[in-house]
Amino acid sequence: ADELDIQGLFIKPSGSKLERNLPMITIVHGGPTNAYTHQYYGGMARWGWMKILSEYGYAIFLPNPRGSTGWGLNFAESNIGDMGGKDWEDIQRGIDYLIEKGFVDPDRQGIAGWSYGGFMTAWAITQTNRFKCAMMGAGISDWRSFHGKSYLCDWDAKHYGNADPWDPDGLYRTFSPITHVRNVTTPTLIIHGEKDDDVPVEQSYLFHRALKDLEISTELIIYPREPHGPQERNHITDMNTRII
């Protein structure tokens, strides 16, 4: 977005001979200080659905926008005070690049993510209507209530540059998806664990209620007993089925 080189991984559908105009799901990683690396994504419970989506004919885009690890401390800290700003622009430019190259169909786009990726999914559908569907997994919809309930309250304070959470016009409000929820037109699946201490489950209830009030197609799935990612086999199976 400002002349930085940004990396992303592009996974073509398993066994597909198609090279052009593929349907694509952008999956945003958590953290945000995390990164997609060259590995097999079908084995991890929380990310097994990536491989399943590929088997069902979807291309997968895994962006590593600013704030990701692997390119030094300055890059990892470059979205402090701007989560949902330039990092979101990086992701969009990656999608645009794949469209410009003709690899993917601009009219068959989806977005998904877990944790910070869940926040970015909620943020994305308040900022654009380019996506036909979305999956918000354990995502943040309101940074102020997150700060009030999560045991990670020191984490968000650092990542928003010690901004005042209670400033009515501050960063916590500006970058909360719930602030811009009236812009949403995208059908959205919301998934969360009942016992999530990282991102409290209220974040999903809040966003789901807003979408329901606005008559946006949405479904909320809360898995009992689960923390920040599903661990019970039946829940993982159910989650993968619902995402497809």
Secondary structure as UniProt FT lines:
FT   STRAND          7..11
FT   TURN            14..15
FT   STRAND          22..28
FT   HELIX           45..47
FT   HELIX           48..55
FT   TURN            56..57
FT   STRAND          59..64
FT   TURN            66..67
FT   HELIX           73..76
FT   TURN            77..81
FT   TURN            83..85
FT   HELIX           86..100
FT   TURN            101..102
FT   STRAND          104..114
FT   HELIX           116..127
FT   STRAND          133..137
FT   HELIX           143..149
FT   TURN            151..152
FT   HELIX           153..159
FT   TURN            160..162
FT   TURN            165..166
FT   TURN            168..169
FT   HELIX           171..174
FT   HELIX           177..183
FT   STRAND          188..193
FT   TURN            194..195
FT   HELIX           202..213
FT   TURN            214..215
FT   STRAND          218..223
FT   TURN            224..225
FT   HELIX           233..243
//
